[in-house]
């Protein structure tokens, strides 16, 4: 357990979000913002800490604001392996307190007016949903905050904070595809807090250990979001065409040598775990074993064999054949009935 402390000095009209817990709200926030944040901790739904109207006003006044005026934001974080922050005078900020294992977690979203009305409806709700589902299948989320920021990339993760790209059209309308893209990417990027931020696998070497495991849990969270959720990865039917192709590499290929990175590092391992859960071990035994892996290796550095051995150890089932077929090879099932012969025992009667 170790603590990181960061101080960020920014123009006074900017809002700053970062890995960690804000330690100087008296100097970083206004009285109104502090009051709203206190209300949000016990609210049933997200509360605007900075409203859309205030964000638009901050943006409109940007050219006339005194750039010599600054504020320093101080954040502390315990047991994190990385750090990220975002700062903007355009930010709308909403937040809600969420109970995880009897401990409050502040779920918060930061986004400009261009992200509305999509983000205020879904972003923070996706965070709390992810905290619930992932905590149930692994271990309780251990950090004090979980943040989603509308950023310049489709999705990128850091401890306690992630950046997600989908926005509505300029007129505020959005398609079902955009809506589900936002929900899925927030679940996925918030989910990376577990893999690899806490279960600290070597993602540069074995991408499937963070992307594949996370995509599997993302699939479970999506299916719990609503019935018939259009999950892109996890369903066996969605990976079948790739599995029939010749242009493959085994999952157990180091990341820089992978072809079709999305299929091999994300889709195929997520499907493998879904099949292991649904048809081989059964949900109860698989869930126990997977939870044991997450619990046993949190804040440690597991390798692939640690995952395989832990699942076998916790389930009590020899799965060597499964790991060999799904993770170590690309062999297809080559079994056929060529002929049938009937034999009967002569009873000599």
C-alpha positions in Angstrom: 0.0 0.0 0.0 1.5 3.3 -1.0 0.1 6.8 -1.6 0.6 9.2 -4.5 0.1 13.0 -4.2 -0.4 15.3 -7.2 -0.9 19.0 -7.3 -2.2 20.5 -10.6 -2.3 24.3 -11.0 -4.7 25.4 -13.8 -6.5 28.6 -14.8 -9.1 29.5 -12.2 -12.1 29.0 -14.5 -11.1 25.4 -15.2 -12.6 22.2 -13.7 -10.0 19.4 -13.1 -10.7 15.7 -12.8 -8.0 13.2 -11.9 -6.9 9.8 -10.5 -7.5 10.1 -6.8 -9.5 12.0 -4.2 -9.7 15.7 -4.1 -8.1 16.8 -0.8 -8.5 20.6 -1.0 -12.2 21.2 -1.9 -12.2 24.4 0.2 -9.8 26.1 -2.1 -10.5 24.3 -5.4 -14.3 24.4 -5.3 -16.8 27.2 -4.8 -19.3 27.0 -1.9 -22.1 26.1 -4.3 -20.0 23.3 -5.8 -19.1 21.9 -2.4 -22.8 22.0 -1.3 -23.9 20.2 -4.4 -21.1 17.6 -4.0 -22.2 16.9 -0.4 -25.8 16.5 -1.7 -24.6 14.1 -4.4 -23.1 11.7 -1.9 -26.5 10.8 -0.5 -28.6 11.4 -3.7 -30.6 8.7 -5.5 -29.5 10.0 -9.0 -26.6 12.1 -10.3 -26.5 15.7 -9.2 -24.9 18.5 -11.3 -21.9 19.9 -9.6 -21.4 22.2 -12.6 -24.6 22.6 -14.5 -24.9 22.8 -18.3 -25.7 26.5 -18.1 -22.7 27.2 -15.9 -20.5 25.3 -18.3 -21.8 27.3 -21.3 -21.2 30.5 -19.4 -17.6 29.5 -18.5 -17.0 28.7 -22.2 -18.5 32.0 -23.4 -16.3 34.0 -20.9 -13.1 32.1 -21.9 -11.7 34.9 -24.0 -12.2 37.6 -21.4 -11.2 35.6 -18.3 -8.0 36.6 -16.5 -5.5 33.9 -17.4 -3.2 35.0 -14.6 -5.7 33.8 -12.0 -5.0 30.1 -11.1 -6.2 27.5 -8.7 -4.3 24.4 -7.5 -6.1 21.1 -7.2 -4.6 18.5 -4.9 -5.3 14.8 -5.3 -4.1 11.7 -3.4 -4.4 8.1 -4.4 -3.5 4.9 -2.7 -2.3 1.7 -4.5 -2.4 2.9 -8.1 0.0 2.1 -10.8 -0.6 5.1 -13.0 -2.2 8.6 -13.0 -4.2 10.7 -15.4 -6.1 14.0 -15.3 -8.4 16.2 -17.4 -8.9 19.9 -17.2 -11.4 22.1 -19.1 -13.5 25.3 -18.6 -16.2 23.6 -20.7 -16.9 20.7 -18.3 -20.3 19.9 -17.1 -19.8 17.8 -14.0 -22.3 15.4 -12.4 -21.8 13.0 -9.5 -23.6 10.5 -7.3 -22.6 8.5 -4.2 -22.8 4.8 -4.7 -22.5 2.1 -2.0 -20.1 -0.7 -2.7 -19.6 -3.2 0.1 -20.8 -0.8 2.7 -18.4 1.9 1.6 -19.3 5.0 -0.5 -17.8 5.5 -3.9 -18.3 8.8 -5.8 -19.3 8.0 -9.4 -18.6 11.2 -11.5 -18.7 12.3 -15.2 -17.2 15.3 -16.9 -18.3 16.3 -20.4 -18.9 19.4 -22.6 -22.2 20.7 -23.8 -21.5 18.9 -27.1 -22.0 15.6 -25.3 -25.5 16.4 -24.3 -28.1 15.0 -23.9 -26.5 11.6 -24.1 -23.9 11.9 -21.4 -26.0 13.2 -18.5 -28.5 10.3 -19.1 -26.0 7.4 -19.4 -22.4 8.1 -18.3 -22.7 8.1 -14.5 -25.4 5.4 -14.6 -23.0 3.2 -16.5 -20.3 3.8 -13.9 -22.5 2.7 -11.0 -23.8 -0.3 -13.0 -20.2 -1.4 -13.7 -19.2 -1.0 -10.1 -22.1 -3.3 -9.1 -21.5 -6.0 -11.6 -17.7 -6.2 -11.6 -17.6 -6.1 -7.8 -20.0 -9.0 -7.6 -18.0 -11.2 -9.9 -14.6 -10.2 -8.5 -14.1 -8.1 -5.4 -15.5 -4.8 -4.1 -14.2 -1.8 -6.0 -11.5 -0.4 -3.6 -11.1 3.2 -4.7 -13.0 6.3 -3.5 -13.9 7.6 -6.9 -14.7 6.3 -10.4 -14.7 8.8 -13.2 -15.8 9.0 -16.9 -14.6 11.9 -19.0 -15.7 12.7 -22.6 -12.3 12.7 -24.2 -10.6 12.8 -27.6 -10.3 9.0 -28.0 -13.0 6.3 -28.2 -11.8 4.7 -25.0 -8.8 4.7 -22.7 -8.4 3.6 -19.1 -6.4 4.7 -16.1 -6.9 4.1 -12.3 -10.1 5.7 -11.2 -10.5 7.7 -14.4 -11.2 6.8 -18.0 -11.8 8.7 -21.3 -14.7 7.9 -23.6 -15.5 9.4 -27.0 -19.0 8.8 -28.3 -21.1 11.9 -28.7 -24.5 12.7 -30.2 -24.9 14.6 -33.5 -24.5 18.4 -33.4 -28.3 18.8 -33.1 -28.3 16.6 -30.0 -29.9 13.5 -31.7 -28.2 10.1 -31.5 -28.7 6.7 -32.9 -29.1 3.4 -31.1 -25.6 2.5 -32.3 -24.1 5.6 -30.6 -26.1 5.0 -27.4 -24.9 1.4 -27.1 -21.4 2.4 -28.1 -21.2 4.8 -25.2 -22.7 2.4 -22.7 -20.3 -0.4 -23.8 -17.2 1.7 -23.8 -17.8 3.2 -20.4 -18.5 -0.3 -18.9 -15.3 -1.5 -20.6 -13.0 1.3 -19.5 -14.3 1.5 -16.0 -13.9 -2.3 -15.9 -10.2 -1.9 -16.6 -9.9 -0.8 -13.0 -10.1 -4.5 -12.1 -8.0 -5.8 -15.0 -5.2 -4.7 -15.2 -5.1 -1.8 -12.8 -5.6 -4.0 -9.7 -5.1 -7.5 -10.9 -1.9 -6.2 -12.4 -1.2 -8.4 -15.4 1.4 -7.7 -18.1 -0.8 -6.2 -20.8 2.0 -5.4 -23.1 3.0 -9.1 -23.2 -0.3 -10.9 -22.7 -3.1 -8.5 -23.8 -5.8 -11.1 -23.3 -5.2 -11.1 -19.6 -6.6 -7.6 -19.3 -8.6 -7.1 -22.5 -10.0 -10.6 -22.8 -11.0 -10.9 -19.1 -12.4 -7.4 -19.1 -14.4 -8.0 -22.3 -15.9 -11.1 -20.7 -17.1 -9.2 -17.7 -18.2 -6.4 -20.0 -20.4 -8.9 -21.7 -22.0 -10.0 -18.4 -22.5 -6.3 -17.4 -24.1 -5.5 -20.8 -26.5 -8.5 -20.5 -27.5 -7.3 -17.1 -28.0 -3.7 -18.4 -31.1 -4.8 -20.4 -32.5 -7.9 -22.1 -31.2 -8.6 -25.6 -28.4 -6.1 -25.3 -26.5 -6.0 -28.6 -23.2 -7.2 -27.3 -20.5 -7.2 -30.0 -18.2 -9.7 -28.2 -18.8 -12.7 -25.9 -21.5 -14.5 -27.9 -20.1 -17.6 -29.6 -22.0 -16.9 -32.8 -20.1 -13.6 -33.1 -16.6 -15.2 -33.2 -17.5 -18.2 -35.4 -16.5 -16.7 -38.8 -13.1 -15.7 -37.3 -12.7 -19.2 -35.8 -13.3 -20.7 -39.2 -10.7 -18.5 -40.9 -7.1 -19.3 -41.7 -5.7 -15.9 -40.7 -5.3 -16.6 -36.9 -2.8 -16.6 -34.1 -3.3 -18.4 -30.8 -4.5 -16.3 -27.9 -1.2 -17.2 -26.2 0.8 -15.1 -28.7 2.7 -12.1 -27.4 0.8 -8.9 -28.1 3.2 -7.4 -30.7 2.9 -10.5 -32.8 -0.9 -10.7 -32.9 -2.9 -10.5 -36.1 -6.5 -9.3 -35.8 -5.9 -7.9 -32.4 -9.5 -7.3 -31.5 -10.6 -10.9 -32.2 -7.6 -12.6 -30.6 -7.1 -10.3 -27.5 -10.7 -9.3 -26.9 -13.3 -11.5 -28.6 -11.9 -15.0 -28.5 -10.9 -15.1 -24.8 -14.2 -13.5 -23.8 -16.1 -16.2 -25.8 -13.9 -18.9 -24.3 -14.7 -17.8 -20.8 -18.4 -17.5 -21.6 -18.4 -21.1 -22.9 -16.5 -22.3 -19.9 -19.0 -20.7 -17.7 -22.2 -21.7 -19.5 -21.5 -25.2 -20.8 -18.4 -26.7 -19.1 -18.1 -25.7 -15.4 -21.6 -24.2 -15.0 -22.2 -20.7 -13.6 -21.9 -21.4 -9.9 -18.6 -23.2 -10.1 -17.1 -20.9 -12.7 -18.1 -17.8 -10.8 -16.5 -19.1 -7.6 -13.3 -19.9 -9.4 -13.1 -16.6 -11.3 -13.8 -14.7 -8.2 -11.0 -16.6 -6.5 -8.6 -15.7 -9.2 -9.4 -12.0 -8.9 -9.3 -12.1 -5.1 -6.1 -14.1 -5.0 -4.2 -11.9 -7.5 -5.4 -8.4 -6.8 -2.5 -5.9 -6.4 -0.2 -8.7 -7.6 1.4 -9.6 -10.9 -0.2 -12.8 -12.4 1.1 -14.5 -15.5 -1.1 -16.7 -17.8 -0.3 -19.9 -15.9 -1.4 -18.3 -12.7 -4.9 -17.7 -14.2 -5.1 -21.3 -15.6 -3.9 -22.9 -12.4 -6.1 -20.8 -10.1 -9.3 -21.6 -12.1 -8.4 -25.3 -12.0 -7.5 -25.2 -8.3 -10.6 -23.3 -7.3 -13.0 -25.4 -9.4 -11.3 -28.7 -8.8 -11.6 -29.5 -12.5 -8.7 -30.5 -14.9 -9.0 -28.0 -17.8 -5.7 -28.6 -19.6 -7.6 -29.7 -22.7 -9.6 -26.5 -22.7 -6.6 -24.2 -22.3 -4.7 -26.1 -25.0 -7.6 -25.9 -27.5 -8.8 -22.4 -26.9 -5.6 -20.5 -25.8 -2.6 -22.4 -27.1 -3.7 -23.4 -30.6 -6.0 -22.5 -33.5 -6.8 -26.1 -34.4 -10.4 -26.6 -35.5 -12.5 -29.5 -34.4 -11.8 -32.2 -37.0 -14.1 -35.0 -36.0 -16.4 -36.9 -38.4 -18.3 -40.2 -38.5 -16.9 -42.1 -41.6 -18.9 -45.3 -41.2 -21.1 -47.2 -38.7 -21.0 -50.9 -38.1 -23.3 -52.9 -35.8 -21.9 -55.6 -33.6 -24.0 -58.0 -31.5 -22.8 -60.4 -28.9 -23.2 -64.1 -29.7 -24.8 -65.7 -26.6 -24.0 -69.2 -27.8 -27.5 -70.1 -26.9 
